[in-house]
Amino acid sequence: MWRRASFHHLSEQAARLKASGCTSSQIGERLGIGKSPVRNLVRAGIAERVAMQMTGHKTRSVFERYNIVSQGDLFDAARKLDATATAAQESVQRA
């Protein structure tokens, strides 16, 4: 899926675009690095810091702009939290 050479190539292109005066969002648009890759990496369970390095995001604020949280994400988190609480409660009752 991810190849080191492609990231090196993208970082070179990004450096050239930045030198020409492009903003971060313009660079992302021109290189085809939209919100989906960041979102997909995080949803796949890859640590956010690792995902930031893979996508070339240097600041947390820009990374968070691309790491969109949807309503479904919130429901999934609530469901997982509920399952964890239920399992902990059952464990206490068995002890």
NUVEXDREN-927560 format. One line per 10 residues: number of its first residue (from 1); their letters; for each residue x negated, y negated, z of C-alpha. Coordinates in Angstrom, 3 decimals. Layout:
<recs>
NUM	A	X Y Z | ... $
</recs>
This chain:
<recs>
1	MWRRASFHHL	0.000 0.000 0.000 | -2.574 -2.607 1.094 | -6.005 -2.785 -0.475 | -8.900 -4.777 0.915 | -9.926 -6.054 -2.533 | -6.512 -7.584 -3.115 | -6.717 -9.545 0.142 | -10.176 -10.801 -0.738 | -8.898 -11.877 -4.138 | -5.887 -13.622 -2.588 $
11	SEQAARLKAS	-8.053 -15.446 -0.055 | -10.304 -16.746 -2.846 | -7.270 -17.963 -4.776 | -5.842 -19.556 -1.634 | -9.123 -21.376 -0.982 | -9.112 -22.774 -4.522 | -5.485 -23.904 -4.207 | -6.157 -25.520 -0.830 | -9.153 -27.362 -2.274 | -6.895 -28.692 -5.027 $
21	GCTSSQIGER	-4.586 -30.211 -2.406 | -1.810 -27.624 -2.110 | 0.021 -27.270 1.183 | 0.259 -23.918 2.955 | 3.805 -23.290 1.748 | 2.853 -24.152 -1.844 | -0.090 -21.760 -1.665 | 2.177 -18.979 -0.375 | 4.695 -19.595 -3.138 | 2.053 -19.659 -5.864 $
31	LGIGKSPVRN	0.389 -16.485 -4.651 | 3.690 -14.696 -4.199 | 3.252 -14.334 -0.461 | 6.737 -14.946 0.761 | 8.547 -14.059 3.912 | 9.171 -10.412 3.059 | 5.600 -9.088 3.473 | 5.209 -10.625 6.931 | 8.625 -9.407 7.998 | 7.952 -5.912 6.627 $
41	LVRAGIAERV	4.606 -5.614 8.420 | 6.101 -6.600 11.771 | 9.146 -4.347 11.310 | 6.809 -1.457 10.454 | 5.332 -1.755 13.939 | 2.037 -3.372 12.963 | 0.773 -5.682 15.699 | 1.460 -9.323 14.912 | -2.207 -10.286 15.261 | -3.164 -7.606 12.729 $
51	AMQMTGHKTR	-0.360 -8.718 10.398 | -1.636 -12.308 10.677 | -5.097 -11.196 9.611 | -3.716 -9.116 6.743 | -1.641 -11.990 5.376 | -4.243 -14.654 6.066 | -2.172 -16.707 8.505 | -4.536 -18.589 10.781 | -1.983 -20.185 13.094 | 0.857 -18.648 15.052 $
61	SVFERYNIVS	3.263 -21.410 14.006 | 2.912 -20.661 10.289 | 3.128 -16.927 10.924 | 6.342 -17.395 12.928 | 7.818 -19.441 10.092 | 7.494 -16.336 7.913 | 8.463 -13.820 10.589 | 12.202 -14.386 10.368 | 14.412 -12.863 13.074 | 17.818 -11.798 11.810 $
71	QGDLFDAARK	21.040 -11.031 13.636 | 20.394 -7.342 12.973 | 16.996 -7.630 14.675 | 18.671 -9.032 17.782 | 21.246 -6.223 17.818 | 18.491 -3.613 17.422 | 16.521 -5.155 20.302 | 19.608 -5.180 22.540 | 20.354 -1.551 21.649 | 16.773 -0.487 22.465 $
81	LDATATAAQE	16.839 -2.392 25.741 | 20.137 -0.769 26.674 | 18.767 2.695 25.854 | 15.671 2.042 27.975 | 17.747 0.807 30.913 | 20.065 3.813 30.662 | 17.113 6.228 30.585 | 15.522 4.519 33.610 | 18.784 4.655 35.524 | 19.227 8.368 34.762 $
91	SVQRA	15.638 9.014 35.837 | 16.247 7.307 39.190 | 19.475 9.251 39.730 | 17.689 12.566 39.085 | 14.951 11.764 41.604 $
</recs>
